[in-house]
Amino acid sequence: MEEERENKLCTFSEEQENDDEDERIEKFFAIIRRLRDARKYSRAEACKIAKKAKKVQAPVWTPKFQLEVFEEPGLESTRI
């Protein structure tokens, strides 16, 4: 009778260990899924930021450099 009781206890503890192991495996894969989702999200956000940075806006002021602007008064300009 004691042997039956021990067998039942062993069977119960083995089943419990299997259940615990299954839960740990499920948690592990859930963590991996979350990491993949986070990486996918961060890549998408990085692409959006890069696209915004690539958009070139027209400058507010476009400088025009002319030789007359850099001439000093009183000196003759000589063209080379």
Buried (B, 14 or more C-beta within 10 A) or exposed (E): EEEEEEEEEEEEEEEEEEEEEEEEEEEEEEEEEEEEEEEEEEEEEEEEEEEEEEEEEEEEEEEEEEEEEEEEEEEEEEEE
